[in-house]
Amino acid sequence: MSDLTPNLPTTPTSSGKRKPRVSLAIATAFGLGYLPKAPGTFGSLGGVALTLLYWSRYSPHNSVDLYIHDVYLVILPQRFTMLFALLIAGVGVFVASRTANYLGTKDPQIVVIDEVSGQLIAYFGIGAAIANWKYLLLGFILFRVFDIWKPFPARQAESLPGGLGIMADDWIAGIYAALGLWIARALWL
């Protein structure tokens, strides 16, 4: 028996858009955005998992050793955390824009790279030296509260164009959460 279904073209046609598979994978935090209930919360948990992975790997005195095109770089853990968060933020703007354009929506619910990025920012200043489950939990709660509440200027940041608008409100929520963690650390933890 032969297959009677026609072969569909894999390249874009004049009536359709090519599916940005890599952008969709990254924008959805490798599928977390497709979860039917609370995808933003799961995106934030993705940021918590990345932070936990990093904290478990690097003690306060270990450096991050990188080889880039035969150049040996030594980066202090706190700076590496910031560079990593900036990389996620930059890539997030690009993939969020591509995904929003493809789906024809200003801020698609499946895009959760913004929550991952904001959650990483929430842990700035809380390094592996003092890291514990209390900081992870408090940072997660604070970030989700500020992400949902959207205090000034987070709500206004949503009106920025494309991926920048998708990402910026979560960066602001992450900054508020980081400030909350710093205050908690100064007061009792």
C-alpha positions, 0 to 999 in steps of 0.5 A: 500500500502506498501512502496517499497523503501529500508531502507538505513543504517544510519551507515557508510559503507565501501564505504561512510562516516558518515555525521558529522551533529553536526560538519556541523551545527557548521561549517556553523554557524547553516546554514549561510554557506549554503546561496547562496550569500556571506556566509562569510559575513553572517558568519561575521554578525553572529559574530556581532550578538553574540557580540551585544547580549553580549554587550546588556546583560552585562554592564561594571560593571556586571560580568558573573556568572557561575556555573560549577559542583557546583563551582561558578565562577565570570568572568569579562566581558572582560575576558569572551569575550576572553574565549568565543572567544577562545572556538569558535576558538578551537571548530572551528578548530575541526569542520572545520577539520571534515567538510573539511574531510567529503566534501573532500575540503581544505577550503569549502565555507560553513564553516563560523565558521572561520568568526564568530571567526575572527569577535569576535576577531575584537571586543577585547578591545571594551567592553560594556562600550563604545560599540555602533553601530559605533564600530559594523559597523566599526569592521564588515567593517574592518574585512571583508576588512582584511579577503578578502585582507589577509595581511601578514601573513594571506595568509600564514596561509591558508597553515596550515593543516586542520581546523587550516589553515581554521581558522588562516587567519580569526584570523589574519584578526580579529587581524588587525580589532581589531587594527584598532578599537583601533586606531579609538577609540584613534583618534575619537570615 
